[in-house]
Amino acid sequence: MKIVLLLLFITQGVLAQNTSLLWEVTKQGMKDTSYLYGSIHFPQKALVNANEKLHKIKFKVDAGCFEIIISPDSMAYFSFSLMAGTGKKVNDLFSKKDAKRIFNYFLDNLGMEELMVNNFIPIGLSSFASMSFLVKDTTNAIDVLLQNDFKALGKPLLSLESIKAQADLFSQTPMEAQKKGLLAVINNQDSVKKELELLKEIYLGQDIDSLYSLVSNSVSEGVFDKERMNSDRNLKMIKKMPDLMRYQSVLFCVGAAHLGGEKGLINLLREKGFQVTPMR
């Protein structure tokens, strides 16, 4: 993973301009104040509590809006979308040497037998492998915990995307890019660990500009397409957000990488006349 130049930028303080995960969103004609929060899909207490003000917002707003609504059915659909069909299994796609390395990695690190590993497309395996580097110390990531809180409060759960659209982002990634990404994770474990630690450090510092740059730097290696994974999705999300805020106050919770950048949600909301103010 190419993180050296980015590290230099961060240590020099070049990128640290937008330093909050939580943003107040207001505009004349909207019912009330709404909020935008940048989440991270890691189940760790420090990250869940990265901005303590978030935990008061859920009591103030009328509804919670997420990328997708997480449920057993939606997760089952997502898992099914990562299943490998004919010609897309590890044994079909990789040389015997690389396949053996992949199977050994998952057996040694995740306890997954070859038969199970062979049932997933490479991008799904890349996700599993990356998550194996994280130490879980809470039940779920912040977006899942917030959805549970909204359900307990009897408040509506809304979504900006369908589970199919999100699953398609992974399953429709070109196979050569998927193969490259899986081998990169397995063959560069130390670099992946360092990048994940850097990502956590930036997230806890609530530096969304640096976070956006780190994610952009990673996706440029070909595993994900930045435009398809972030910018295009942001343009679709921003079409829905104003109408959702018109008659109710909403807490929007999306991946933090969606906030920063020229086509990030903060800038797109401002282009639509909203005042977007950081809350630290």
C-alpha positions in Angstrom: 0.0 0.0 0.0 1.4 3.4 -1.0 1.1 5.5 2.1 4.5 7.2 2.3 3.7 10.4 0.5 0.4 10.7 2.3 2.2 10.3 5.7 4.5 13.1 4.7 1.4 15.3 3.9 -0.2 14.5 7.2 2.8 15.1 9.4 3.3 18.4 7.7 -0.3 19.4 8.5 -1.1 20.1 4.8 -4.4 18.3 4.8 -5.9 19.0 8.2 -8.6 21.5 7.4 -11.9 19.9 8.1 -11.6 18.3 11.5 -14.9 17.0 12.7 -16.9 13.8 12.0 -20.1 15.5 13.1 -21.7 18.4 11.1 -24.8 20.5 11.7 -26.9 21.0 8.6 -29.3 23.9 8.3 -31.2 25.8 5.6 -34.2 28.1 5.5 -37.3 26.1 4.6 -36.2 22.9 6.3 -38.2 21.8 9.4 -35.3 21.8 11.8 -31.6 21.3 12.2 -30.3 18.0 10.7 -26.9 16.4 11.2 -24.3 14.6 9.1 -21.9 12.0 10.7 -19.0 10.2 9.2 -18.8 6.6 10.4 -16.2 3.9 10.2 -17.1 0.2 10.0 -14.8 -1.0 12.8 -16.1 -2.5 16.0 -13.9 -0.7 18.5 -15.0 1.4 21.5 -12.6 4.3 20.8 -14.0 4.7 17.3 -17.6 4.4 18.5 -16.9 7.3 20.8 -14.8 9.4 18.5 -17.2 12.3 18.8 -19.1 12.2 22.0 -21.7 14.8 20.8 -23.1 12.2 18.4 -24.7 10.2 21.2 -26.9 13.1 22.2 -28.1 13.8 18.6 -30.1 10.6 18.3 -32.4 11.9 21.0 -32.9 15.3 19.2 -33.7 14.2 15.7 -36.9 12.7 14.2 -35.2 10.0 12.2 -31.9 8.3 11.4 -30.7 7.8 7.8 -27.9 5.4 6.8 -26.3 4.1 3.7 -28.4 1.0 4.0 -30.6 -0.5 6.7 -28.8 -3.3 8.3 -30.9 -6.4 9.1 -30.5 -10.2 8.9 -32.1 -10.2 5.5 -29.9 -7.4 4.1 -26.7 -9.1 5.4 -27.8 -12.4 4.0 -28.3 -10.8 0.6 -24.9 -9.1 0.8 -23.2 -12.3 1.7 -24.9 -14.2 -1.1 -23.7 -11.5 -3.6 -20.1 -12.3 -2.6 -20.5 -16.0 -3.4 -18.3 -17.4 -6.2 -20.1 -18.9 -9.1 -18.6 -21.1 -11.9 -15.2 -19.8 -13.0 -14.9 -17.3 -10.2 -13.5 -19.5 -7.4 -10.0 -19.2 -6.0 -9.0 -22.5 -7.7 -10.3 -21.1 -11.0 -8.7 -17.7 -10.9 -5.2 -18.2 -9.4 -2.2 -20.2 -10.0 -1.7 -23.3 -7.8 1.0 -21.4 -5.9 -1.1 -18.3 -5.2 -4.2 -20.4 -4.4 -2.2 -22.4 -1.8 -1.0 -19.2 -0.3 -4.5 -17.8 -0.1 -5.9 -21.0 1.5 -3.1 -21.2 4.0 -3.6 -17.5 5.0 -7.3 -18.0 5.7 -6.8 -21.2 7.6 -4.0 -19.8 9.7 -5.6 -16.4 10.4 -9.3 -16.9 10.3 -9.7 -20.7 10.7 -11.5 -20.9 7.3 -11.2 -24.2 5.5 -10.3 -24.3 1.8 -13.9 -25.4 0.9 -15.3 -22.3 2.5 -12.7 -19.9 1.1 -13.3 -21.2 -2.4 -16.9 -20.2 -2.2 -16.2 -16.5 -2.1 -15.1 -14.1 -4.8 -11.7 -12.4 -4.2 -13.1 -9.0 -3.2 -15.1 -10.6 -0.4 -12.0 -12.5 0.8 -10.1 -9.2 0.7 -12.6 -7.7 3.1 -12.5 -10.7 5.4 -8.7 -10.6 5.4 -8.5 -6.9 6.2 -10.9 -7.2 9.1 -8.8 -10.0 10.6 -6.2 -7.4 11.4 -8.6 -5.6 13.8 -9.1 -6.3 17.5 -12.8 -6.2 18.2 -13.7 -4.8 21.6 -17.4 -3.9 21.3 -20.4 -5.6 19.8 -20.6 -3.7 16.6 -19.5 -0.7 14.6 -21.1 2.7 15.2 -23.6 2.6 12.3 -25.0 -0.7 13.5 -25.2 0.5 17.1 -27.0 3.7 16.1 -29.5 1.8 14.1 -30.2 -0.4 17.1 -30.6 2.8 19.2 -33.1 4.4 16.7 -35.2 1.1 16.8 -35.2 1.2 20.6 -36.3 4.8 20.6 -39.1 4.0 18.1 -37.8 6.4 15.5 -37.8 5.7 11.7 -34.8 4.3 10.0 -34.2 5.6 6.5 -31.6 4.7 3.8 -29.8 6.5 1.0 -29.0 3.3 -0.9 -30.4 -0.1 -1.6 -28.6 -3.2 -0.4 -28.6 -4.4 -4.0 -26.8 -1.2 -5.2 -24.2 -1.5 -2.4 -23.7 -5.3 -3.0 -23.3 -4.6 -6.8 -20.4 -2.2 -6.0 -18.4 -5.2 -4.8 -19.7 -8.1 -7.0 -19.3 -6.1 -10.2 -15.7 -4.9 -9.5 -13.6 -6.2 -12.5 -12.1 -9.6 -11.6 -8.5 -8.7 -12.4 -8.8 -5.8 -9.9 -10.3 -8.2 -7.3 -7.5 -10.7 -7.8 -4.8 -8.0 -7.5 -6.4 -6.6 -4.4 -6.6 -10.0 -2.6 -3.0 -10.8 -3.3 -2.0 -7.3 -2.2 -3.6 -7.8 1.2 -2.1 -11.3 1.7 1.4 -10.4 0.4 1.6 -7.1 2.2 0.2 -7.7 5.6 2.5 -5.3 7.4 1.6 -2.5 5.1 -2.1 -3.2 5.4 -1.8 -3.2 9.2 0.0 0.1 9.1 -2.6 1.6 6.8 -5.4 0.5 9.1 -3.7 1.9 12.1 -3.1 5.2 10.2 -6.8 5.2 9.2 -7.8 4.8 12.9 -5.5 7.5 14.0 -6.8 9.9 11.4 -10.4 9.0 12.2 -9.9 9.6 16.0 -8.4 13.0 15.0 -11.6 13.6 13.0 -9.5 14.8 10.1 -11.8 14.0 7.2 -9.6 15.6 4.6 -6.7 13.3 5.4 -9.1 10.4 5.7 -10.5 11.1 2.3 -6.9 11.3 0.9 -5.9 8.0 2.5 -8.9 6.2 1.1 -8.4 7.7 -2.3 -4.7 6.7 -2.3 -5.7 3.1 -1.4 -8.4 2.8 -4.0 -6.1 4.1 -6.7 -4.3 0.7 -6.6 -7.2 -0.8 -8.5 -9.2 -2.7 -5.9 -11.9 -0.1 -5.9 -12.7 2.6 -8.4 -12.8 6.0 -6.5 -15.5 7.5 -8.8 -17.7 4.4 -8.6 -17.2 3.7 -4.9 -17.4 7.3 -3.6 -18.1 10.2 -6.0 -20.9 8.6 -8.0 -22.6 7.4 -4.8 -22.4 10.8 -3.3 -24.1 12.4 -6.2 -27.0 9.9 -5.8 -27.2 10.4 -2.1 -27.3 14.2 -2.4 -30.4 14.0 -4.6 -32.3 12.3 -1.7 -31.1 14.2 1.3 -32.9 17.6 0.9 -36.3 16.0 0.6 -35.7 13.8 3.7 -34.8 17.0 5.7 -37.7 19.1 4.5 -40.3 17.9 7.0 -38.2 16.2 9.6 -34.9 16.5 11.3 -32.5 13.7 10.4 -29.2 12.3 11.5 -27.4 11.1 8.4 -24.7 8.5 9.2 -22.5 7.5 6.2 -18.9 6.3 5.8 -16.5 9.1 6.7 -14.8 9.0 3.3 -18.1 10.3 1.8 -17.7 13.6 3.6 -14.5 15.0 2.2 -13.3 16.0 -1.2 -14.7 18.2 -4.0 -17.6 15.7 -4.6 -18.0 14.9 -0.9 -21.3 15.4 0.9 -20.2 18.5 2.8 -19.3 20.3 -0.3 -22.4 19.1 -2.2 -24.7 20.2 0.5 -23.1 23.6 0.5 -23.6 23.8 -3.2 -27.3 23.3 -2.6 -27.4 26.2 -0.2 -27.1 24.4 3.1 -25.0 25.7 5.9 -22.8 22.9 7.1 -21.0 23.6 10.3 -18.5 21.3 12.2 -19.3 20.2 15.8 -16.3 19.3 17.8 
